[in-house]
Amino acid sequence: MTPGGSAQLIVVGGAIAGGAIAGGETAGAHGEEPWGAPEIGEEIGGASVARVSVDRALDLPRPSAIVFDLRSTELRDLSVLRQRPPFASVPLLVISIEPLPESVLADLRVDDDWTPAAGIGRLRRRVERLLELDRLRVDLRREVDDLHRVLVDKQRFDHAILDGVDVGIVTTDRNGTITFLNRAATDLLGSARAIHGASVREVLDLTELPGELLAGESRRLLTYTLHLAEEARLDLQLLVSRGSAADQDRVGFFFIFHDVQEENQREAERQRFERLAAMGTMVAGFAHEVRNPIAAMRSIVEELREEGVETPHVGLLLRMVARIERLVRTSLQFGRPAAPKRAPRQPAVIVTAALSELVPELRGSKAPVVVEIESGLSDVVVDESQIAQALVILINNAVDSTGDPARVILRACRAKRPDSERRRSDPPLPPAVRFEVVDDGPGIRSDLLERIFDPFFTTKPAGTGLGLSIAQQIVSENGGRLEVVSQLGGPTSFSIVVPVSSAHYG
């Protein structure tokens, strides 16, 4: 088809009689026969006819079909014309008096034709067939282009939908080469440019190729830890599946995955708090039953002292009773905590309240408390007295743990996720304030670090083992969480992270 959309037939051939005539003209105006294929008129099969020489033909746009008249031109010109784009793909009709050589026949395409010089009817039918083939080709090309546009639009639409899903999606070809990954997969794994075209086995750290991994099954669910660069890791739940088709060897694979680390942590926390709640109920009941006998015991010992019985055993007994009473009060607080009365409070006010309760204990202490408060902190929505109580517990523990020289830092600042815990899949932290207590003590062994929040677990000779459990309970009831970072031989940091809004932290 010509650029304008109308069909054009080019007839290539020199003048049958007389001298050469410029391309595009007919010899009729000079009293000679028309150029090439005089059997064809000026229009045929809905196409206009242009009669040109070989040289002139090479300058024309792609026609609908070509008639090459060997009666008035040479065979070598046919090869020149057919090898030049855009004529290499144009349907061709060769007219010759003699049969074409085998070498020429071998170069003809399936939609080409040749005919010996024959009657007008036969020649016209051959030309019209070529023109019809070209029209069909143009229509088919248009349909293919339309279908391609539809497929591209659908693919873009599908990709847009997949990009909006909050789970990672990766597709591969049958060899396991990645062909697509959505936005969530990019956020989890890294740069799409670096991953696209890579082996899914290497990117997802699979033990086998996808086909071997499925082993004849249509899908398989895996749970494992994927270690990324910079010490980052993902706890993946990965579903591997293969597209359905009659010939599955030709179909690629699908990988759908998400990081379940946060879910696992939440589930572990839920189970732990359920155990603590059950233990708290039991402890509170036991403490309540013990409280009355202990009160009676104190009364008896005090009566002995009033009657003048003053022996070392009486004083020791009073100290033991006081210690048991303190344990009972602590146990009741752990088992039956008061509901928090949450309201907006300035972090600096909470720090001051905690320090005011510690004045007697800190007077003459070997470990001075250094206070650092970041400016411009927002109000936190907590029960002021409860968070101050939790800070008192942490500061007392820190003072008891310090070395020589000793120092304890009490810091209030904006909450940021520690670099050691940062992962690509982590969402931004909600606005929160971190109350951090850092000591320069000997640190905590990793095997003890997992148990320090368990009730009645303590490494202190005179400790109850309930302080950190109560502090964690208080922080949780106030919508925050208690974090600890420590290692043997290094400093220890306990942090209370609480929200600056009513939304629950974490």
C-alpha angles and dihedrals in degrees: 000000000000121000090260092057098247120121118249131193118203118207111198119199143107126250114293092214136017127009133329119293127203115264115268095027125099125229091228091086089061096045094262133114117273119265119269126344098014087184089077118078129216091278132027134170092356093306129114116234124230118187113205143154121253092260092050092046091059090062096053127092119254110296128208092247141346130228110200112195110203089184089076105025139040131268094237089061088060091060092046092052096045094051095055121086132265090027095060090083100037118109109255134205116193118201116199139157094218125047113270119257117258091246090059094044090052090057095052117104126228091261093049124093141185132203135183116240102285142148123319094250096056093046093049091051090052092050093046089051091054092049091049091051090054092049089051090048091051092048091047091049090051091051091047091050091049091048091048091052090050091050092047091049090048091048091050090048092049091048091049089054092047091049089059093055115099095220125080115257123189127175127195139184120250090277093057096254111146113247101169140010126180128228094267091054090050091051091051101041105027137244115018090208091058094044102042108097094016126119112273089214091064097038095051094032094237120179092224142014114279095256092050090044093056092043094197096321122119094226142005134192120219132184119193145127118267114203114211133185122293092032091292118144141186127210096215132198101195129188114198118194140162127226115254116250139134091251103042093179088072095050126089131227136257126216121193117180146153137187110260097181093104091046091051091049092049091049092049090049091049092051091046094051090048089055091046091049091052091046091047091054091051094045092048091052092048093047091050091054092047095048097073097049090047091051089051091049091053091051092053093049092047090050089053090053092047089052089056099258100142114166131143087254093060092053092046090049091053091051091050091049090050090051092050091048090052090051090049092051091048092047091051090050090051094046098041108027118185117249110255120249098215122199136147110285134175112246090225090057091053091050091050091049091052093048092048090058090050098051095103094046094045095048104108093000117154090226116065115208113233112204121209119178120180114227123244097028116164123235116274120222103230145112100275097208093047095050089045088052091051090050090050090055092049094046093049090051090048093050090050091050101048124116131212117310087035129203136162122195122204108193133179116193145138112292117253127172111252114250090237090061099040116116131177091244094054114115118223113281115254114245108285143149124235120215103196128190114192126183131184093225128132094280129235126283114244092240090055094043091073092054105041093098094050113111115260093009110130140150093202118098092224099031126119096212092228102094099088092038090055092045091051091047092050093049093048092050088053093055097258139095138237117231131188131196118184145135133188111276094014138085122287124226126194115187132192108203115193131173126254090216135043091264114109113254120243 
